[in-house]
Amino acid sequence: MQILKSFLTERPPSTGKTTLVHQILTNDKNFNPIFINCRSGQFDSPENVYNSLSRQFKTFFDKQKEYLKNLPNFEMGFKANIPDFELSSTKKEKEEITFAKIANALPDWNFWNSYKLPQPILVIDEANRFSRLGNSLNGGQELLKSFLDWLVLNTKEQKSFHAILTSSDSFFLDWIINDLSKKEAEEYFEKHVLPRYECKELEGKFDQVCKITGTRMLIIDMYVGEYERSKGKLADRDFSVYELEYDKLYCGLNPNELHPYKSRPPLWKDDDLIKTMEAIVNAKNQGYILERELIKEIGSKQVNSLINYNFLHRRPTKRFAYDIKCLSNEAILTAMNMPSVRAMEDHLSLVSSNKK
């Protein structure tokens, strides 16, 4: 499971992450996936949001009829709550039909477990296209907020279904919670992660842990989990995210051998990546480099190619730089995560020793 989690969160675009999610959830008898693909425009307007949600959940319940035929009260309640899924004339009526009535028709997880039925799990592919809905003039921003609130309500509070949002666009990281401030990350580490793993040995040691994990919640969680499983003997270089980043950089230093995706071969040479790693490592305390400065050093095509292959993360605005104090209003570049910075340091050390 940890390998799968690492693959889904750290691998470059177009390497089969969405296909893997689709295959696992479809083949696993413990889940009943409900797929919505934003590529097909299912979330680009309020009307399409209502249509997509109602159609997919209606299909879900239709598939359960055979299982539920001996549960007349449940089916009758479902029919009363969601009669036809037809679009209504006003936005408020539409919202009530989809969000509220779908939620009311869904039992919590205990229901599915008690009857040994697969749990519903909502999978939304290309979730980065939510931005189109948020930018629409016809009430899209308000609807997007309502939808995200609805997801939180049904996944965390009412426990009606699971939800997975997938995206092939790394810029999706800009508008979801990614890296926390150090203060927030330490609080998450001390109050939530350590108690969950019953790991008292790392209490008060976030400054040390942060040097390999950074402030990203997922990576912090993975590190503590691996630390516990290793019985406190986890070396930084044995941390799975570090290993993934180190191997990725090794491949990046041999760009001609990289398998191109989307018919776009890598446009950088090994020296370009070395200069990039040097810039990132030299600015480690600052936490970022200016995009225009790196473009001057290696060229715009090379920089864009490194971004497309997820060797660099581009932040177009400082509004989302929770983990660094950025005074510039220009686009900035960072490593993909803190383990990547550590891997860059080790690669540069190896390059330096080979030159001697």
Long-range contacts (C-beta under 8 A, 24 or more apart in sequence): 2-222, 2-225, 2-226, 2-240, 3-240, 5-218, 5-222, 6-222, 6-240, 6-241, 6-244, 8-166, 9-218, 10-241, 10-244, 10-245, 10-336, 10-337, 11-310, 12-248, 12-261, 12-309, 12-310, 13-168, 13-169, 13-170, 13-261, 13-262, 13-308, 13-310, 14-168, 14-261, 14-262, 15-261, 17-166, 17-168, 18-125, 18-166, 18-168, 21-123, 21-164, 21-166, 22-123, 25-121, 25-123, 25-164, 29-118, 30-118, 30-119, 31-118, 31-119, 31-120, 31-121, 31-162, 32-60, 32-63, 32-64, 32-117, 32-118, 32-119, 32-120, 32-121, 33-120, 33-121, 33-122, 33-123, 34-59, 34-60, 34-120, 34-121, 34-122, 34-123, 34-161, 35-123, 35-125, 36-122, 36-123, 36-124, 36-125, 37-125, 37-126, 38-124, 38-125, 38-126, 38-127, 38-128, 38-129, 38-130, 39-125, 39-126, 39-129, 43-124, 43-129, 43-130, 43-132, 43-133, 44-129, 44-132, 44-133, 44-136, 45-133, 45-136, 45-138, 45-140, 46-91, 46-94, 46-133, 46-136, 46-138, 46-139, 46-140, 46-143, 47-87, 47-94, 49-98, 49-133, 49-143, 49-147, 50-87, 50-94, 50-95, 50-97, 50-98, 51-87, 53-98, 53-99, 53-102, 54-82, 54-85, 54-97, 54-98, 54-102, 55-85, 56-122, 57-82, 57-85, 57-102, 57-105, 58-82, 58-85, 60-120, 61-105, 64-117, 67-115, 67-117, 71-115, 74-107, 77-105, 78-105, 81-105, 91-139, 91-143, 95-143, 95-146, 99-146, 99-147, 99-150, 103-150, 103-153, 103-154, 103-158, 103-160, 106-154, 106-158, 106-160, 106-161, 107-160, 108-158, 108-159, 108-160, 109-159, 109-160, 119-161, 119-162, 120-160, 120-161, 120-162, 121-161, 121-162, 121-163, 121-164, 122-151, 122-161, 122-162, 122-163, 122-164, 123-163, 123-164, 123-166, 124-163, 124-164, 124-165, 124-166, 125-166, 125-167, 126-166, 126-167, 126-168, 126-169, 127-165, 127-166, 127-167, 127-172, 128-167, 128-168, 128-169, 128-171, 128-172, 131-175, 170-307, 170-310, 170-313, 171-314, 171-316, 173-313, 174-315, 174-316, 174-317, 174-320, 175-320, 177-217, 178-216, 178-320, 178-322, 179-214, 179-215, 179-216, 179-322, 179-323, 180-215, 180-216, 180-217, 180-322, 180-323, 181-215, 181-322, 181-323, 182-210, 182-215, 182-323, 184-215, 184-322, 185-210, 185-214, 185-215, 185-216, 185-217, 185-220, 185-323, 186-210, 188-217, 188-220, 189-220, 189-224, 193-220, 193-221, 193-224, 194-224, 197-224, 197-225, 197-228, 198-228, 199-224, 199-227, 199-228, 201-232, 202-227, 210-338, 211-236, 211-338, 211-342, 212-236, 212-239, 212-242, 212-338, 212-339, 212-342, 213-338, 213-339, 214-323, 214-337, 214-338, 214-339, 214-341, 215-322, 215-323, 215-338, 216-337, 216-338, 219-337, 219-338, 219-339, 236-342, 237-346, 239-339, 241-337, 241-339, 242-339, 242-342, 242-343, 244-339, 245-336, 245-337, 245-339, 245-340, 245-342, 245-343, 246-343, 246-346, 246-347, 248-310, 248-311, 248-340, 248-343, 249-273, 249-277, 249-311, 249-340, 249-343, 249-344, 249-347, 250-347, 252-306, 252-309, 252-311, 253-347, 258-309, 264-305, 264-308, 266-305, 266-309, 267-301, 267-302, 267-304, 267-305, 268-298, 268-302, 268-305, 268-306, 269-302, 272-298, 272-299, 272-302, 272-306, 273-306, 273-311, 274-348, 274-351, 276-306, 276-311, 276-312, 277-344, 277-347, 277-348, 278-348, 280-333, 280-334, 280-335, 280-341, 280-344, 281-341, 281-344, 281-345, 281-348, 284-341, 286-324, 287-323, 287-324, 287-325, 287-326, 287-334, 288-315, 288-321, 288-324, 288-326, 288-332, 288-333, 288-334, 289-332, 289-333, 289-334, 290-328, 290-330, 290-331, 290-332, 290-333, 291-330, 291-331, 291-332, 291-333, 292-330, 292-331, 294-333, 303-333, 307-333, 310-336, 311-336, 312-336
